[in-house]
């Protein structure tokens, strides 16, 4: 492993210190591991809170800011933050307008969130919890609890955050976010492993001529390894499954995001995107917007997550609404 770090035990604290220095106009860090906006949202508007482990930068804290998140609770590398930090963030966010509490479906995240939610309820904190579970690797019809939360949390923060900025009530923000949640799907493909930056250990193994579709962001098993395919073959293989999962048909409008895992180049992502557009055109499906880049990474893993969501007029409005965060700005 070759990485510019100091003592691995201080890794999360030090990366957040550097993150706050780089984006001092947008974010600040409280209590070492809670990232919040530098300029607070008015108390009369719904707050958004999320949690997750470090090592996936810019996610999740890179999306704290106007139009998206209010608080991001950061765990150690690839690990959920403990319930004490999560309840601390919920207390900081407490307001009459309420909190949308967004949790990715990973065992540690859900456990910490549930424990903190129980404490928040006892303390009279007004909130609604929403769990993202858009990974279709286990099958598009698999139970929600068996499907992981992947990059889909990012556009969900964007849409829910825009609704909150518009002054929607907690019930309204939750309903908008949940409608988006029910109409999105993600599938990942990996070609090369990442190392855990605190231990130097590889998180999975693949042969040089292999890729694996459906692998999770921490090396969780996918559909099994196969020989590496071309960009167009990979685009069609993945996109066909994703469109089936969201029941997309001719005339529908979709958002498509190609999220690089850390070591895959923009060159490759653009070539895959080209293949996706050709396939969508053949199906009569309108691509409202496409984005390529690194939003939720896994250190130096090679591969990407392909995300699609079916949109309606209201969701398009909120997707295109202004936001300003370290990792995403829409004017």
Secondary structure, 3 states (H helix, E strand, C coil): CCCCCCCHHHHHHHHHHHHHHHCCCCEEEECCCEEEECCCCCCCCCEEEEEEEECCCCCCHHHEEECCECEEEEEEECCCCCHHHHHHHHHHHCCCCCEEEEEECCHHHHHHHHHHHHHHHHCCCCEEEEEECCECCCCCCCCHHHCCCCCHHHHHHHHHHHHHHCCCCHHHHHHHHHHHHCCEEEEEEEEECCECCCCCCECCCCCCCEEEECCCCCCCCCCCEEECCCHHHHHHHHHHHHHHHCCCCCCCEEEEEEEECECCCHHHHHHHHHHHHHHHHHHCCEEEEEEEECCCCCCCEEEEEEEEEEECHHHHHHHCCCEEECCCEEC
